[in-house]
Amino acid sequence: MAHQHNEHREPQGHGNKHGDEHGTEQGHRHGHHHGHTDIDWAVMAPLLESQAELFAPLYERAMAWLAKEVTEPGLIVDTGSGPGVVACLFAETFPGARVVAVDGSEPLLERARARAARLGIADRFTTVAGELPGSLTELDYPADLLWASNALHHLGDQRAALAAFAERLAPGGTLALLEGGLPARFLPRDIGFGRPGLQARVDAVEADWFTRMREDIPGSVAVTEDWPALMAAAGLKPARTRSFLLDLPAPVSDRARAYVVASLTRLRESLEEGLDAEDLATLDRLLDPDDEASVHHRSDVFVLKAHTVHTAVRTG
Ligand SMILES: C[S@@+](CC[C@H](N)C(=O)[O-])C[C@H]1O[C@@H](n2cnc3c(N)ncnc32)[C@H](O)[C@@H]1O
């Protein structure tokens, strides 16, 4: 059951991935205590929101790139929108468009509507709450642009979801998938203590976590993550692929530093089982606000991250 509205409604339940477990994710940084992979998206709200705000310049460049093939869209659908930072950026980038944010988490959509109201765009911003991809049937019109950012990989049958996404496109409409890229880097290889190369080892542990997360989704189907090929299999014509960089060199702003602290805190909590004692001790030092060598204080902290966007068009 999905619900479409542009005003506040009471939160609803959306299955076990939306509200009954503790969990984390930051872009591709996911995690959970005790090896579980369920994610409580409502708990993630502040983190998702501040992360998307920090990444706004990256999204704006991706949108400028999209605008070359998507001219004057009437309806943009942000699938798995989360708290709506990107959905609102779409509304600002395409002032002639209506934007619908679709997500399984009503608390996140509540934030999206509040943001749209703050930005003065509530008149062309609506939300649909419900499990994807089924909730897309609630849309009144086909989409000229359907965007899904780090959302598809949370759906069990990604092929079936892509077919459902394709069905909701208007003829000539574009599907834009943000999936993959490069893991974030925050620190030099050698930070002066611990074994050099901490972030590379964290990446490996996260990759295994991600595999477990996928396997644990009800109805999970394994696929080769060749996104253009999967979009072609859904009947679309693959168009372009490009990666966008967020490059915030040292010295970073307080906001970027807070993002690094939040990211490493989540990693420390969620990947504990995969890292050895030396790396855990290094993470503890990096997160200790009283330690001058921690990411709270050190001068060499930076943020470098790439997101890849793939587009495909509905030709018929
Ligand atoms: C990693 S967040 C991405 C949020 C946003 N698109 C971004 O890039 O910042 C994944 C989003 O997908 C939503 N989601 C995950 N599984 C879902 C499902 N089965 N049905 C509907 N939404 C789902 C979550 O509520 C969450 O908002």
The ligand as a MOL file (V3000), in Angstrom:
LIG
                    3D

  0  0  0     0  0            999 V3000
M  V30 BEGIN CTAB
M  V30 COUNTS 27 29 0 0 0
M  V30 BEGIN ATOM
M  V30 1 C 20.9700 4.9330 0.9700 0
M  V30 2 S 19.4320 5.7000 1.0690 0 CHG=1
M  V30 3 C 19.5710 6.7850 -0.3350 0
M  V30 4 C 18.8430 8.0710 -0.1250 0
M  V30 5 C 19.0550 9.0770 -1.2550 0
M  V30 6 N 18.5700 8.5630 -2.5210 0
M  V30 7 C 20.5110 9.4680 -1.3720 0
M  V30 8 O 21.1470 9.1120 -2.3550 0
M  V30 9 O 21.0060 10.1290 -0.4540 0 CHG=-1
M  V30 10 C 18.3080 4.4600 0.5060 0
M  V30 11 C 16.8490 4.8880 0.5530 0
M  V30 12 O 16.0520 3.8600 -0.0170 0
M  V30 13 C 14.9120 3.6360 0.8000 0
M  V30 14 N 14.5320 2.2330 0.6680 0
M  V30 15 C 15.3070 1.1640 0.9230 0
M  V30 16 N 14.6310 0.0260 0.6750 0
M  V30 17 C 13.4010 0.3930 0.2420 0
M  V30 18 C 12.2440 -0.3190 -0.1820 0
M  V30 19 N 12.2110 -1.6380 -0.1950 0
M  V30 20 N 11.1550 0.3940 -0.5590 0
M  V30 21 C 11.1730 1.7320 -0.5360 0
M  V30 22 N 12.2360 2.4670 -0.1600 0
M  V30 23 C 13.3360 1.7990 0.2350 0
M  V30 24 C 15.3440 3.9850 2.1980 0
M  V30 25 O 14.2370 4.3690 3.0030 0
M  V30 26 C 16.3260 5.1150 1.9640 0
M  V30 27 O 15.7100 6.3690 2.0230 0
M  V30 END ATOM
M  V30 BEGIN BOND
M  V30 1 1 1 2
M  V30 2 1 2 3
M  V30 3 1 2 10
M  V30 4 1 3 4
M  V30 5 1 4 5
M  V30 6 1 5 6
M  V30 7 1 5 7
M  V30 8 2 7 8
M  V30 9 1 7 9
M  V30 10 1 10 11
M  V30 11 1 11 12
M  V30 12 1 11 26
M  V30 13 1 12 13
M  V30 14 1 13 14
M  V30 15 1 13 24
M  V30 16 1 14 15
M  V30 17 1 14 23
M  V30 18 2 15 16
M  V30 19 1 16 17
M  V30 20 1 17 18
M  V30 21 2 17 23
M  V30 22 1 18 19
M  V30 23 2 18 20
M  V30 24 1 20 21
M  V30 25 2 21 22
M  V30 26 1 22 23
M  V30 27 1 24 25
M  V30 28 1 24 26
M  V30 29 1 26 27
M  V30 END BOND
M  V30 END CTAB
M  END
